[in-house]
Amino acid sequence: MNKTRVTSPSPEGIAASARAAAKARGLPPVHLWNPPFCGDLDMRIARDGTWFYLGTPIGRPELVRLFSSILRKDGEKYFLVTPVEKVGITVDDAPFVAVDFEVKGQGRDQVIRFETNVGDHARAGAEHPIRVERDPETGEPAPYVLVRANLEALIDRKSFYRLVEIGARHDGWFGLWSGGEFFPIIPEAELP
């Protein structure tokens, strides 16, 4: 039987390693680190962006931001990675939530810049595409934007409604322009 072991690293120890790794400007280079896998940590990111440790919400936003800076997705699994350890965590949907955006320009020239719940920013375009999944049973849309290296943000409902207001029709689709790219949301034939 292949059991995943639960490890004993504490969030405090991982945070200390992350702080040491983040001394340089910008995000730590987690994509370059290949430490040994130490097991799974009882840490979960809920669909609404709340981080939990041992079933309790992490109430310190600066700690959540720090953990988010060492988050990496390998395949379909999520890990907190430092130069010396790699621990698995659970993510219910996307690890981030896009909680706001600003728009510059109009039509094909517009640029949409998203802000996440942990303070990341992403300008939608070729490097940060927007995609929309639809629930097969309800048809409800779940929109996402790529924030960084395999890590997406679920676009919150209020922002999605605002995005629909600036949507456009193009090649049989209703969608969004940003950074010179068109991101389809729904076929025009399905519009009311």
BALOBA-1460 file (C-alpha; in Angstrom, 3 decimals):
// residues 192
<rec num="1" residu="m" x="0.000" y="0.000" z="0.000"/>
<rec num="2" residu="n" x="1.360" y="3.408" z="-0.969"/>
<rec num="3" residu="k" x="0.645" y="5.783" z="1.908"/>
<rec num="4" residu="t" x="1.568" y="9.432" z="1.928"/>
<rec num="5" residu="r" x="3.374" y="10.245" z="5.119"/>
<rec num="6" residu="v" x="2.541" y="13.325" z="7.110"/>
<rec num="7" residu="t" x="5.632" y="15.252" z="8.059"/>
<rec num="8" residu="s" x="6.440" y="17.206" z="11.147"/>
<rec num="9" residu="p" x="7.818" y="20.439" z="9.647"/>
<rec num="10" residu="s" x="6.013" y="23.345" z="11.194"/>
<rec num="11" residu="p" x="4.691" y="26.356" z="9.334"/>
<rec num="12" residu="e" x="7.062" y="28.451" z="11.462"/>
<rec num="13" residu="g" x="10.086" y="26.446" z="10.269"/>
<rec num="14" residu="i" x="8.975" y="26.650" z="6.649"/>
<rec num="15" residu="a" x="8.300" y="30.383" z="7.047"/>
<rec num="16" residu="a" x="11.798" y="30.906" z="8.484"/>
<rec num="17" residu="s" x="13.315" y="29.068" z="5.506"/>
<rec num="18" residu="a" x="11.141" y="31.092" z="3.134"/>
<rec num="19" residu="r" x="12.175" y="34.383" z="4.756"/>
<rec num="20" residu="a" x="15.837" y="33.430" z="4.388"/>
<rec num="21" residu="a" x="15.293" y="32.472" z="0.744"/>
<rec num="22" residu="a" x="13.329" y="35.648" z="-0.005"/>
<rec num="23" residu="k" x="16.066" y="38.093" z="1.053"/>
<rec num="24" residu="a" x="16.547" y="39.034" z="-2.603"/>
<rec num="25" residu="r" x="13.978" y="41.195" z="-4.378"/>
<rec num="26" residu="g" x="10.992" y="39.494" z="-5.922"/>
<rec num="27" residu="l" x="9.731" y="35.977" z="-5.528"/>
<rec num="28" residu="p" x="12.074" y="33.200" z="-4.437"/>
<rec num="29" residu="p" x="13.249" y="31.017" z="-7.360"/>
<rec num="30" residu="v" x="11.248" y="27.944" z="-6.288"/>
<rec num="31" residu="h" x="11.392" y="26.593" z="-9.838"/>
<rec num="32" residu="l" x="15.167" y="26.155" z="-9.437"/>
<rec num="33" residu="w" x="15.040" y="24.346" z="-6.104"/>
<rec num="34" residu="n" x="14.915" y="20.554" z="-5.912"/>
<rec num="35" residu="p" x="14.955" y="19.650" z="-2.206"/>
<rec num="36" residu="p" x="13.831" y="16.232" z="-0.962"/>
<rec num="37" residu="f" x="10.114" y="15.653" z="-0.467"/>
<rec num="38" residu="c" x="9.439" y="15.634" z="3.278"/>
<rec num="39" residu="g" x="5.803" y="14.510" z="3.193"/>
<rec num="40" residu="d" x="2.486" y="16.290" z="3.406"/>
<rec num="41" residu="l" x="1.673" y="19.142" z="5.750"/>
<rec num="42" residu="d" x="-1.862" y="19.557" z="7.092"/>
<rec num="43" residu="m" x="-2.265" y="22.836" z="5.235"/>
<rec num="44" residu="r" x="-5.134" y="23.622" z="2.863"/>
<rec num="45" residu="i" x="-6.125" y="26.516" z="0.627"/>
<rec num="46" residu="a" x="-9.918" y="26.760" z="0.369"/>
<rec num="47" residu="r" x="-11.713" y="27.815" z="-2.806"/>
<rec num="48" residu="d" x="-12.263" y="31.298" z="-1.337"/>
<rec num="49" residu="g" x="-8.480" y="31.750" z="-0.859"/>
<rec num="50" residu="t" x="-8.428" y="31.130" z="2.910"/>
<rec num="51" residu="w" x="-5.338" y="29.243" z="4.082"/>
<rec num="52" residu="f" x="-5.802" y="26.695" z="6.885"/>
<rec num="53" residu="y" x="-3.268" y="24.929" z="9.092"/>
<rec num="54" residu="l" x="-4.515" y="21.946" z="11.133"/>
<rec num="55" residu="g" x="-8.078" y="22.978" z="10.226"/>
<rec num="56" residu="t" x="-7.699" y="26.515" z="11.591"/>
<rec num="57" residu="p" x="-7.564" y="29.591" z="9.333"/>
<rec num="58" residu="i" x="-4.181" y="31.313" z="9.233"/>
<rec num="59" residu="g" x="-5.070" y="34.787" z="10.467"/>
<rec num="60" residu="r" x="-1.812" y="36.580" z="9.670"/>
<rec num="61" residu="p" x="-1.964" y="37.946" z="6.089"/>
<rec num="62" residu="e" x="1.830" y="38.465" z="6.008"/>
<rec num="63" residu="l" x="2.352" y="34.755" z="6.799"/>
<rec num="64" residu="v" x="-0.091" y="33.735" z="4.060"/>
<rec num="65" residu="r" x="1.756" y="36.024" z="1.599"/>
<rec num="66" residu="l" x="5.055" y="34.473" z="2.634"/>
<rec num="67" residu="f" x="3.752" y="30.926" z="2.139"/>
<rec num="68" residu="s" x="2.255" y="31.913" z="-1.217"/>
<rec num="69" residu="s" x="5.693" y="33.085" z="-2.361"/>
<rec num="70" residu="i" x="7.120" y="29.560" z="-1.984"/>
<rec num="71" residu="l" x="4.148" y="27.746" z="-3.525"/>
<rec num="72" residu="r" x="4.802" y="25.543" z="-6.540"/>
<rec num="73" residu="k" x="2.644" y="23.234" z="-8.629"/>
<rec num="74" residu="d" x="4.241" y="20.077" z="-10.010"/>
<rec num="75" residu="g" x="1.827" y="18.135" z="-12.184"/>
<rec num="76" residu="e" x="-1.489" y="18.291" z="-10.363"/>
<rec num="77" residu="k" x="-0.009" y="18.607" z="-6.859"/>
<rec num="78" residu="y" x="0.898" y="21.678" z="-4.827"/>
<rec num="79" residu="f" x="3.963" y="22.098" z="-2.631"/>
<rec num="80" residu="l" x="5.618" y="24.626" z="-0.371"/>
<rec num="81" residu="v" x="9.262" y="24.594" z="-1.460"/>
<rec num="82" residu="t" x="12.347" y="25.986" z="0.252"/>
<rec num="83" residu="p" x="15.987" y="25.278" z="-0.623"/>
<rec num="84" residu="v" x="16.012" y="22.463" z="1.958"/>
<rec num="85" residu="e" x="12.505" y="20.963" z="2.042"/>
<rec num="86" residu="k" x="9.413" y="20.318" z="-0.052"/>
<rec num="87" residu="v" x="6.059" y="19.600" z="1.591"/>
<rec num="88" residu="g" x="2.736" y="18.825" z="-0.023"/>
<rec num="89" residu="i" x="-0.365" y="20.871" z="0.708"/>
<rec num="90" residu="t" x="-3.997" y="20.634" z="-0.410"/>
<rec num="91" residu="v" x="-5.590" y="23.189" z="-2.726"/>
<rec num="92" residu="d" x="-9.373" y="22.940" z="-3.151"/>
<rec num="93" residu="d" x="-9.498" y="24.771" z="-6.497"/>
<rec num="94" residu="a" x="-6.952" y="27.430" z="-7.442"/>
<rec num="95" residu="p" x="-4.321" y="28.614" z="-4.961"/>
<rec num="96" residu="f" x="-5.169" y="32.296" z="-5.420"/>
<rec num="97" residu="v" x="-8.281" y="34.423" z="-5.886"/>
<rec num="98" residu="a" x="-8.316" y="37.413" z="-8.217"/>
<rec num="99" residu="v" x="-10.144" y="39.923" z="-6.037"/>
<rec num="100" residu="d" x="-9.925" y="43.008" z="-8.245"/>
<rec num="101" residu="f" x="-8.713" y="44.312" z="-11.580"/>
<rec num="102" residu="e" x="-8.125" y="47.527" z="-13.445"/>
<rec num="103" residu="v" x="-8.519" y="48.168" z="-17.164"/>
<rec num="104" residu="k" x="-6.518" y="50.476" z="-19.391"/>
<rec num="105" residu="g" x="-7.527" y="51.116" z="-22.980"/>
<rec num="106" residu="q" x="-10.487" y="49.738" z="-24.898"/>
<rec num="107" residu="g" x="-11.323" y="46.969" z="-27.321"/>
<rec num="108" residu="r" x="-8.324" y="45.138" z="-28.783"/>
<rec num="109" residu="d" x="-5.978" y="47.617" z="-27.097"/>
<rec num="110" residu="q" x="-7.242" y="47.112" z="-23.573"/>
<rec num="111" residu="v" x="-5.096" y="45.590" z="-20.848"/>
<rec num="112" residu="i" x="-6.624" y="43.971" z="-17.784"/>
<rec num="113" residu="r" x="-4.406" y="43.891" z="-14.696"/>
<rec num="114" residu="f" x="-5.564" y="41.549" z="-11.938"/>
<rec num="115" residu="e" x="-4.727" y="41.681" z="-8.239"/>
<rec num="116" residu="t" x="-4.891" y="38.555" z="-6.093"/>
<rec num="117" residu="n" x="-5.787" y="38.004" z="-2.461"/>
<rec num="118" residu="v" x="-2.054" y="37.669" z="-1.659"/>
<rec num="119" residu="g" x="-0.961" y="40.840" z="-3.469"/>
<rec num="120" residu="d" x="0.265" y="39.340" z="-6.749"/>
<rec num="121" residu="h" x="-0.470" y="41.187" z="-9.981"/>
<rec num="122" residu="a" x="-0.914" y="39.729" z="-13.466"/>
<rec num="123" residu="r" x="-1.591" y="41.503" z="-16.752"/>
<rec num="124" residu="a" x="-3.829" y="39.215" z="-18.778"/>
<rec num="125" residu="g" x="-2.277" y="38.378" z="-22.136"/>
<rec num="126" residu="a" x="-0.237" y="35.654" z="-23.793"/>
<rec num="127" residu="e" x="1.837" y="35.010" z="-20.633"/>
<rec num="128" residu="h" x="-1.141" y="35.318" z="-18.276"/>
<rec num="129" residu="p" x="-4.117" y="33.818" z="-20.114"/>
<rec num="130" residu="i" x="-7.703" y="33.879" z="-18.906"/>
<rec num="131" residu="r" x="-9.682" y="30.651" z="-19.177"/>
<rec num="132" residu="v" x="-13.237" y="29.733" z="-18.225"/>
<rec num="133" residu="e" x="-14.361" y="26.276" z="-17.138"/>
<rec num="134" residu="r" x="-18.057" y="25.472" z="-17.005"/>
<rec num="135" residu="d" x="-19.670" y="23.163" z="-14.495"/>
<rec num="136" residu="p" x="-20.998" y="20.239" z="-16.566"/>
<rec num="137" residu="e" x="-24.200" y="20.007" z="-14.509"/>
<rec num="138" residu="t" x="-25.098" y="23.648" z="-13.836"/>
<rec num="139" residu="g" x="-23.244" y="25.387" z="-16.675"/>
<rec num="140" residu="e" x="-21.941" y="27.914" z="-14.123"/>
<rec num="141" residu="p" x="-18.681" y="29.506" z="-15.273"/>
<rec num="142" residu="a" x="-15.479" y="29.336" z="-13.229"/>
<rec num="143" residu="p" x="-13.020" y="31.898" z="-14.642"/>
<rec num="144" residu="y" x="-9.267" y="31.757" z="-13.974"/>
<rec num="145" residu="v" x="-6.181" y="33.804" z="-14.807"/>
<rec num="146" residu="l" x="-2.654" y="32.410" z="-14.781"/>
<rec num="147" residu="v" x="-0.669" y="34.354" z="-12.193"/>
<rec num="148" residu="r" x="2.725" y="32.659" z="-12.307"/>
<rec num="149" residu="a" x="4.352" y="29.329" z="-13.227"/>
<rec num="150" residu="n" x="1.374" y="26.930" z="-13.263"/>
<rec num="151" residu="l" x="-0.411" y="28.852" z="-10.484"/>
<rec num="152" residu="e" x="-3.825" y="30.270" z="-11.274"/>
<rec num="153" residu="a" x="-6.238" y="32.591" z="-9.531"/>
<rec num="154" residu="l" x="-9.961" y="31.971" z="-9.511"/>
<rec num="155" residu="i" x="-11.556" y="35.258" z="-10.569"/>
<rec num="156" residu="d" x="-14.077" y="36.169" z="-7.870"/>
<rec num="157" residu="r" x="-17.740" y="36.608" z="-8.770"/>
<rec num="158" residu="k" x="-17.884" y="40.414" z="-8.451"/>
<rec num="159" residu="s" x="-14.841" y="40.792" z="-10.706"/>
<rec num="160" residu="f" x="-16.233" y="38.333" z="-13.239"/>
<rec num="161" residu="y" x="-19.483" y="40.304" z="-13.465"/>
<rec num="162" residu="r" x="-17.453" y="43.465" z="-14.055"/>
<rec num="163" residu="l" x="-15.413" y="41.669" z="-16.738"/>
<rec num="164" residu="v" x="-18.593" y="40.632" z="-18.551"/>
<rec num="165" residu="e" x="-19.532" y="44.321" z="-18.748"/>
<rec num="166" residu="i" x="-16.371" y="45.046" z="-20.784"/>
<rec num="167" residu="g" x="-16.625" y="41.892" z="-22.902"/>
<rec num="168" residu="a" x="-16.723" y="41.892" z="-26.694"/>
<rec num="169" residu="r" x="-17.810" y="39.658" z="-29.556"/>
<rec num="170" residu="h" x="-15.132" y="38.130" z="-31.765"/>
<rec num="171" residu="d" x="-15.146" y="35.189" z="-34.206"/>
<rec num="172" residu="g" x="-18.407" y="33.738" z="-32.866"/>
<rec num="173" residu="w" x="-17.457" y="34.158" z="-29.215"/>
<rec num="174" residu="f" x="-18.176" y="36.565" z="-26.408"/>
<rec num="175" residu="g" x="-15.009" y="37.182" z="-24.427"/>
<rec num="176" residu="l" x="-12.321" y="39.580" z="-23.316"/>
<rec num="177" residu="w" x="-9.465" y="41.399" z="-24.973"/>
<rec num="178" residu="s" x="-6.292" y="41.978" z="-23.013"/>
<rec num="179" residu="g" x="-2.697" y="42.445" z="-24.061"/>
<rec num="180" residu="g" x="-3.580" y="41.912" z="-27.717"/>
<rec num="181" residu="e" x="-5.151" y="38.492" z="-27.026"/>
<rec num="182" residu="f" x="-8.814" y="37.481" z="-27.115"/>
<rec num="183" residu="f" x="-10.018" y="35.142" z="-24.376"/>
<rec num="184" residu="p" x="-13.329" y="33.410" z="-25.167"/>
<rec num="185" residu="i" x="-15.892" y="33.087" z="-22.389"/>
<rec num="186" residu="i" x="-19.037" y="31.765" z="-24.078"/>
<rec num="187" residu="p" x="-20.098" y="31.033" z="-27.665"/>
<rec num="188" residu="e" x="-22.247" y="33.846" z="-29.086"/>
<rec num="189" residu="a" x="-24.952" y="31.297" z="-29.894"/>
<rec num="190" residu="e" x="-25.459" y="30.757" z="-26.145"/>
<rec num="191" residu="l" x="-25.930" y="34.442" z="-25.359"/>
<rec num="192" residu="p" x="-29.459" y="35.548" z="-24.472"/>
